[in-house]
């Protein structure tokens, strides 16, 4: 079976609902043996996000 590439889930939220959805998506992907990273866009500088995406 072919290995999956790492997946990043980037979300933005005001009240926390989107965070819960992103966490649920990540959990489902991890259950399928995917390497997943969840990132809150509000707490990550643009340079960090850009660097993370370039490494995928």
VOBA-1610 file (N, C-alpha, C; in pm, whole numbers, padded with zeros to 5 digits, always signed):
BEGIN
Unk+00084-00118+00000Unk+00000+00000+00000Unk+00088+00124+00000Unk+00051+00223-00075Unk+00126+00348-00088Unk+00106+00434+00037Unk+00217+00487+00090Unk+00210+00571+00211Unk+00148+00707+00178Unk+00068+00758+00273Unk+00007+00890+00256Unk+00109+00998+00288Unk+00096+01110+00221Unk+00177+01227+00255Unk+00119+01291+00379Unk+00201+01365+00454Unk+00150+01434+00574Unk+00040+01533+00535Unk-00054+01551+00625Unk-00168+01640+00602Unk-00167+01747+00709Unk-00190+01871+00669Unk-00203+01980+00765Unk-00346+02033+00757Unk-00409+02050+00873Unk-00543+02107+00882Unk-00526+02244+00947Unk-00551+02349+00869Unk-00539+02486+00919Unk-00681+02540+00938Unk-00706+02598+01055Unk-00839+02648+01082Unk-00831+02786+01147Unk-00941+02859+01139Unk-00957+02986+01210Unk-01094+02981+01277Unk-01101+03034+01397Unk-01227+03026+01471Unk-01243+03147+01562Unk-01365+03179+01593Unk-01393+03287+01689Unk-01440+03228+01822Unk-01527+03130+01814Unk-01587+03075+01936Unk-01540+02934+01969Unk-01456+02875+01884Unk-01404+02743+01913Unk-01470+02630+01838Unk-01578+02657+01768Unk-01648+02551+01697Unk-01564+02492+01584Unk-01498+02579+01509Unk-01415+02532+01398Unk-01298+02449+01449Unk-01245+02484+01566Unk-01137+02404+01625Unk-01184+02263+01652Unk-01303+02249+01706Unk-01356+02115+01732Unk-01375+02036+01604Unk-01420+02102+01499Unk-01437+02034+01370Unk-01301+01993+01315Unk-01202+02083+01321Unk-01068+02051+01273Unk-01008+01935+01350Unk-01028+01933+01481Unk-00977+01823+01563Unk-01045+01691+01526Unk-01173+01696+01498Unk-01246+01575+01458Unk-01196+01524+01324Unk-01176+01615+01229Unk-01122+01576+01098Unk-00985+01512+01116Unk-00900+01573+01199Unk-00766+01519+01223Unk-00774+01380+01287Unk-00864+01362+01382Unk-00880+01231+01446Unk-00920+01124+01344Unk-01011+01158+01256Unk-01055+01061+01154Unk-00941+01027+01058Unk-00862+01127+01021Unk-00748+01102+00934Unk-00642+01016+01004Unk-00618+01045+01131Unk-00521+00965+01207Unk-00569+00820+01221Unk-00699+00800+01232Unk-00753+00665+01239Unk-00725+00587+01111Unk-00704+00661+01002Unk-00669+00599+00874Unk-00518+00597+00854Unk-00444+00612+00964Unk-00296+00608+00965Unk-00231+00723+00891Unk-00295+00839+00887Unk-00235+00957+00824Unk-00161+01037+00931Unk-00052+01100+00890Unk+00020+01193+00977Unk-00046+01329+00960Unk-00102+01382+01070Unk-00181+01505+01062Unk-00130+01606+01163Unk-00125+01732+01119Unk-00093+01843+01209Unk-00207+01943+01201Unk-00257+01987+01316Unk-00365+02086+01321Unk-00303+02219+01363Unk-00330+02325+01286Unk-00271+02456+01313Unk-00381+02561+01320Unk-00378+02640+01427Unk-00469+02754+01442Unk-00404+02872+01370Unk-00466+02918+01263Unk-00411+03026+01181Unk-00394+03155+01260Unk-00477+03177+01361Unk-00469+03300+01439Unk-00346+03308+01527Unk-00288+03193+01562Unk-00173+03192+01652Unk-00043+03155+01581Unk-00045+03159+01451Unk+00075+03123+01375Unk+00111+03236+01280Unk+00234+03284+01289Unk+00275+03388+01195Unk+00270+03335+01052Unk+00248+03423+00958Unk+00240+03383+00818Unk+00365+03309+00773Unk+00482+03350+00820Unk+00606+03284+00781Unk+00606+03138+00826Unk+00552+03112+00945Unk+00545+02976+00996Unk+00455+02892+00907Unk+00336+02943+00878Unk+00243+02868+00794Unk+00303+02843+00657Unk+00363+02944+00598Unk+00421+02930+00466Unk+00532+02826+00467Unk+00616+02829+00570Unk+00724+02730+00582Unk+00670+02590+00602Unk+00564+02575+00681Unk+00504+02443+00703Unk+00448+02388+00572Unk+00382+02472+00496Unk+00321+02425+00371Unk+00428+02388+00269Unk+00539+02460+00269Unk+00645+02429+00173Unk+00710+02294+00203Unk+00711+02253+00330Unk+00776+02128+00367Unk+00690+02005+00339Unk+00562+02022+00309Unk+00475+01907+00286Unk+00501+01842+00155
//
